[in-house]
Amino acid sequence: MVRLDLVRPRDVKVLIHEARRPGVPDRPRLEEALDVLRAELAAGRSTTTELTTRAVWLAFTRFGRQRFDTAPIPDSDGLLFQHGTYAFSGRPMFTVDLTRQFGINDGDGEYNHYVQVHCELRYEPEPALDALGSFDSWFFHDADSDIDDWFAAMAGHLELLLDRGPSELDLYENPV
């Protein structure tokens, strides 16, 4: 059982709010994204309640719909859904990785790097999950795509897992 109180931040950050850019709606800063995801996972939940894949997916969809203070270009705010059986932690586990990727620009507005916020759900391997193989799909805000259609298509890849709790859940942020 994965309990929400066991999902803790790797680092404690002090968030300093700066004035928003002119013309940009009041949106959370990129530095707040991991905390926003944690808050969505905690919304309406007891710390002793088992976290199901369905609850994590619904939290991620709420997180994915929220807009952050990003550059107004098509690839500056993306969602990645991917799954497969991998041995990243030393032993094979079926992993569903729900990722939010933000493009970071330098002071001149040019691309500098990306920051990704990950929500990894890991399950003990079993033939039915291994048979799903690997899969990945991107959605980008500010592109000509419908987020609800993308979420519905990705939810179809979770059918075998929705009522289960993951064996492991890892939330983290990293630059790429």
C-alpha positions in Angstrom: 0.0 0.0 0.0 1.3 3.5 -0.9 0.2 6.1 1.5 0.2 9.8 0.6 2.1 10.7 3.8 5.0 8.6 2.5 5.3 10.7 -0.6 7.5 13.5 0.7 9.5 16.3 -1.0 13.2 15.6 -1.8 14.0 19.1 -0.9 12.1 21.8 0.9 11.9 24.9 -1.1 11.0 28.4 -0.1 8.9 29.9 -2.8 9.4 33.6 -3.4 6.7 35.2 -5.5 7.8 37.8 -7.9 5.7 40.2 -9.9 4.0 38.6 -12.8 5.0 39.5 -16.3 2.7 42.1 -17.9 0.0 40.5 -19.9 0.4 37.0 -18.4 -2.6 35.8 -16.4 -2.0 35.1 -12.7 -0.6 31.5 -13.0 1.5 29.5 -10.7 5.3 29.8 -11.2 7.2 26.8 -12.7 9.0 26.4 -9.4 5.7 25.6 -7.7 4.7 22.8 -10.1 5.8 19.9 -7.9 4.0 21.3 -4.9 0.9 21.9 -7.0 1.0 18.2 -8.0 1.4 17.1 -4.4 -1.5 19.3 -3.4 -3.7 17.7 -6.1 -2.7 14.2 -4.9 -3.6 15.2 -1.3 -6.9 17.0 -2.2 -9.8 15.4 -0.3 -7.7 12.4 0.9 -6.8 11.0 4.3 -3.1 10.3 4.8 -3.9 6.7 5.7 -6.1 6.0 2.6 -4.6 3.8 0.0 -3.8 5.7 -3.2 -5.3 4.0 -6.3 -4.1 4.5 -9.8 -7.5 6.1 -10.5 -7.0 8.7 -7.8 -3.4 9.5 -9.1 -4.7 9.8 -12.6 -7.5 12.1 -11.6 -5.0 14.3 -9.7 -2.7 14.3 -12.7 -5.5 15.4 -15.0 -6.3 18.3 -12.7 -2.6 19.2 -12.5 -2.4 18.9 -16.3 -5.3 21.3 -16.9 -3.7 24.0 -14.7 -1.7 26.5 -16.7 1.7 27.8 -15.4 3.6 30.9 -16.1 5.4 29.6 -19.2 6.5 31.3 -22.5 3.7 31.6 -25.0 5.1 29.1 -27.5 3.7 25.7 -28.4 6.4 23.5 -26.8 6.9 25.3 -23.5 4.3 23.3 -21.5 3.8 19.6 -22.3 2.3 16.5 -20.8 3.9 13.1 -21.4 2.2 9.7 -20.7 4.4 6.7 -20.9 4.5 3.1 -19.7 6.5 0.0 -20.0 8.4 -2.7 -18.0 11.8 -1.3 -16.9 14.5 -2.1 -14.4 15.4 1.4 -13.5 15.4 0.6 -9.7 17.4 -2.6 -10.1 14.5 -5.0 -10.6 11.9 -5.0 -13.4 8.7 -3.1 -12.6 5.8 -2.1 -14.8 6.1 1.7 -14.7 3.5 4.4 -15.6 5.3 7.8 -15.8 3.1 10.9 -15.9 5.2 13.9 -16.7 4.8 17.6 -17.0 7.6 19.3 -19.0 8.3 23.0 -19.0 10.6 24.8 -21.5 12.9 27.2 -19.7 14.1 30.2 -21.7 17.1 32.4 -20.9 17.0 36.2 -20.3 16.8 36.8 -24.0 13.8 34.6 -24.5 15.8 31.8 -26.1 15.4 28.1 -25.2 17.8 27.1 -22.4 16.6 23.7 -21.0 13.6 21.7 -19.9 12.3 20.9 -16.4 10.2 17.8 -15.9 7.9 17.0 -13.0 7.4 13.2 -12.8 4.8 11.1 -11.1 5.9 7.5 -11.5 3.7 4.6 -10.5 5.4 1.2 -10.3 3.7 -2.2 -10.2 5.0 -5.7 -9.7 5.4 -7.3 -13.1 2.8 -9.7 -14.4 2.1 -11.2 -17.8 -1.0 -8.9 -18.4 1.0 -5.8 -17.8 4.1 -6.9 -19.7 1.8 -7.7 -22.6 1.0 -4.0 -22.8 4.5 -3.3 -24.0 5.8 0.2 -24.0 3.9 3.3 -25.1 4.3 7.0 -25.0 2.3 10.0 -26.0 2.7 13.8 -25.8 0.3 16.7 -25.4 1.3 20.3 -25.6 -0.7 23.3 -24.4 -0.9 26.1 -26.9 -0.9 23.6 -29.8 -4.1 22.8 -31.7 -5.1 19.8 -29.7 -7.9 19.1 -27.2 -6.6 18.1 -23.7 -9.9 16.2 -22.9 -9.5 14.0 -26.0 -5.9 13.3 -25.0 -6.7 12.5 -21.4 -9.5 10.2 -22.5 -7.2 8.3 -24.9 -4.5 8.0 -22.2 -7.0 6.7 -19.6 -7.7 3.8 -22.0 -4.1 2.6 -21.4 -4.8 2.5 -17.6 -7.8 0.2 -17.6 -6.0 -2.8 -16.0 -4.6 -0.5 -13.3 -7.3 2.0 -12.3 -8.6 0.1 -9.2 -5.2 -1.0 -8.0 -2.7 0.8 -5.9 0.8 1.0 -7.2 3.6 -0.8 -5.3 5.7 2.3 -5.4 5.0 6.0 -6.1 7.7 8.5 -6.8 7.3 12.3 -7.3 10.3 14.2 -8.4 11.5 17.1 -10.5 14.6 17.1 -12.7 16.2 19.3 -15.4 16.8 17.8 -18.8 
